[in-house]
Amino acid sequence: MAKQKAARTDDIPVARLTPEQAAAELARLAAKIAEADRAYYADDRPAMSDAAYDALRRRNLLIEKRFPKLKRDDSPSDKIGAAPSAKFDKVRHALPMLSLDNAFDEADVADFVKRVRRFLKLDEDASLAFTAEPKIDGLSLNLRYEKGVLALAATRGDGAVGENVTANALAIDDIPKALKGAPDLLEVRGEVYMSHEDFLALNARLEAEGEEAFANPRNAAAGSLRQLDAAITAARPLRFFAYAWGALSEPLAETQFDAVRRLKKLRFEINPLMRRFETVDELIAHYRMIGEARAGLGYDIDGVVYKVDRLDYQERLGFVSRHPRWATAHKFPAEKATTVLEAIEIQVGRTGKLTPVARLKPVTVGGVVVSNATLHNEDEIKRKDARVGDTVVIQRAGDVIPQVVEVLKDKRLKGAKPFVFPDRCPVCDSHAVNEVNPQTGKADVDRRCTGGLICAAQAVERLKHFVSRNAFDIEGLGEKQIAAFFEQGIIREPADIFTLRRRQDSGEIDLYAYKKKPDGSIHLDKDGNKTPTNAKSMGNLFDAIDARREISAARFINALGVRHVGETNARLFAEHYGGFDGFYAAAVKARDRESEAYQDMLSIDGVGALVAQGAIDFFDEVHNREAVDRLLREVRPQAAQTAAADSPVAGRTVVFTGTLETMTRDEAKARAQSLGARVSGSISAKTDYLVAGAKAGSKLKKAQDLGVTVLTEEEWTALAGG
């Protein structure tokens, strides 16, 4: 079905956003920032540049300031880092480990100083000192010393709870095991990092040993500190800069500068470029000096941190949300380089998303050789008008997937042709579409493959979902087994699962032979022994598969992995259509948006236009229909059970509107469904009853116009049997 694209809200300036657009943007930003946080803090594999991440957070904050009532419960403004890994014991910090607010230019720094003076009620002539030091790009660590002995080391985690890495911290030479002359309780905070020289040497050793090399020093430091085996950490060249503190039994000093110098006397390494200044001009000059010296420092930094020097001022200033008011990080601009775009390739992700990747003439950017960069999506290519052969500007910021930020069109080769984004999947040749919400007219910026069940790029993840707990839940056929069978070509689509016994009995496959890899080599267990498939366990698996040849329609629909149709929507479809067959037929008919089938699908309470379109797109793809038909020859989805079929409202369609007095709207819907009624979210000629509470609006008028029976809450309760 042809799809009309709508304007993207992420391109609209904050000042021009409508409340509806702002809410959508806040939802998008919350999801993208949470995903980036998990990648950076939990997985040690950053998914975007510092500059891109900072831009997302800044846009989120600006929207929240303009629309304060739209601020989400899961707002990134209130979150720090990511949840600690389950691999380590959790540690609750005595004092939170907060992140810093960011300054991106000199005007931001001046504003920071003005805000501090205004908060403290200091005029321009009053003395106000700040410290300035490099912002190390590593992993934050809190070291707790009790009576001079290192008792606990914890990562920042989500700011409130971190990971216990004490054994690993004890293996780092820069971290003292015992202190002389320290307060009885002292928490020292700083950054674990790896020098460029040590990083290159470590990667060379890992590659020589056949191990995977690290992408950059920050990943290497984080991955080395968060090892379950402290001996591995001990063998890694980790270093530590101290720059702050947490809980204390007594003050270290009266100023930030003197407190850090006290840490140096206690044998901690502190950054030699830390200075104290009193004017904005001095802070900016130091920032520029550090920026010029950055390449020769021997370790990664991504900005300069400014802190109010007097600790009594810091205490008065306090904190706001996830940041201290008395500090800010002046970030460096992303590093850039110029090279040639040699090709644009399309990669298909596990969810079907088509992502364009720029293949580049290799170029060094910030000490890293870059040969690939992201072009994000189809719109990004069109906006930049990127063409094969173009000279392009590449940007990265130390931790990241590089990105093409600019095309130098004055250097374009004659005859260079615009890139045509494919409308079919390059892997399986299914349609690749930009999903459109029919009600809002808004199109998803990403193009996705619709051949979910047959696309090799998505197949393994789709099959894992198919056998998952809330889908077919086949005992003995988990994610690892599915992946192994797919790797060996035994299972390629869901129907193949139900033919395993027949193919084994006929000799078409031999599941009892040693498991072989695609290259012909044999799978070995941890002791180096061959791993034959156990005949008894395979027989049990066949029985477990046969036990699932009859399955509820809701589980069957959920198992197909239709976009936007999860467990809840699968149940809604199954109940509304009485089973899978009715749903299948309706989804095919609903391709015509003027059809009764489409309007009926939209009338299902809880099923919006986006969900409906996901179902329509899935069954619009012939490959998917063929795969489902093959599956239906093996599996029998059961009709949906209708509760209380003998109730007065069984089979009737009811709509609730207005404010109900004796129950919530959700309770009313659940009660109606338990009595066998169909609950819809919109009025149509097929509606049997409209239950109108207080302040009923347009639905009441439409029901009256259509001649639909209108009931009060009391009348509905009486009709439904109390």
Sequence and secondary structure as in RCSB ss.txt:
>XXXX:A:sequence
MAKQKAARTDDIPVARLTPEQAAAELARLAAKIAEADRAYYADDRPAMSDAAYDALRRRNLLIEKRFPKLKRDDS
PSDKIGAAPSAKFDKVRHALPMLSLDNAFDEADVADFVKRVRRFLKLDEDASLAFTAEPKIDGLSLNLRYEKGVL
ALAATRGDGAVGENVTANALAIDDIPKALKGAPDLLEVRGEVYMSHEDFLALNARLEAEGEEAFANPRNAAAGSL
RQLDAAITAARPLRFFAYAWGALSEPLAETQFDAVRRLKKLRFEINPLMRRFETVDELIAHYRMIGEARAGLGYD
IDGVVYKVDRLDYQERLGFVSRHPRWATAHKFPAEKATTVLEAIEIQVGRTGKLTPVARLKPVTVGGVVVSNATL
HNEDEIKRKDARVGDTVVIQRAGDVIPQVVEVLKDKRLKGAKPFVFPDRCPVCDSHAVNEVNPQTGKADVDRRCT
GGLICAAQAVERLKHFVSRNAFDIEGLGEKQIAAFFEQGIIREPADIFTLRRRQDSGEIDLYAYKKKPDGSIHLD
KDGNKTPTNAKSMGNLFDAIDARREISAARFINALGVRHVGETNARLFAEHYGGFDGFYAAAVKARDRESEAYQD
MLSIDGVGALVAQGAIDFFDEVHNREAVDRLLREVRPQAAQTAAADSPVAGRTVVFTGTLETMTRDEAKARAQSL
GARVSGSISAKTDYLVAGAKAGSKLKKAQDLGVTVLTEEEWTALAGG
>XXXX:A:secstr
        GGGS GGG  HHHHHHHHHHHHHHHHHHHIIIIISS   S HHHHHHHHHHHHHHHHH GGG  TT 
GGG  S    TTS EEE SS     EEE SHHHHHHHHHHHHHHHT  TTS   EEEEEEE SEEEEEEEETTEE
EEEEE TTSSEEEB HHHHTT TTS SB SS  SEEEEEEEEE  HHHHHHHHHHHHHTT    SSHHHHHHHHH
T SSHHHHHTS  EEEEEEEEEESS S SBHHHHHHHHHHTT    TT EEESSHHHHHHHHHHHHHHGGGSSS 
EEEEEEEESBHHHHHHH EETTEETTEEEEE   EEEEEEEEEEEEEE TT BEEEEEEEEEEEETTEEEEEEE 
 SHHHHHHHT  TT EEEEEE SSS  EEEEE GGG  TT       SB TTT  BEEEEE TTT  EEEEEEES
 TTT HHHHHHHHHHHTSTTTT  TT  HHHHHHHHHTTS SSHHHHTTHHHHHHHTS  TTSB B TTS B B 
TTS B B  HHHHHHHHHHHHTTSEEEHHHHHHHTT TT  HHHHHHHHHHHSSHHHHHHHHHHTTSTTSHHHHH
HHTBTT  HHHHHHHHHHHHSHHHHHHHHHHHTT EEE    TTTTSTTTT EEEEESB SSS HHHHHHHHHHT
T EEESS  TT  EEEE BT  HHHHHHHHHT EEE HHHHHHHTT 
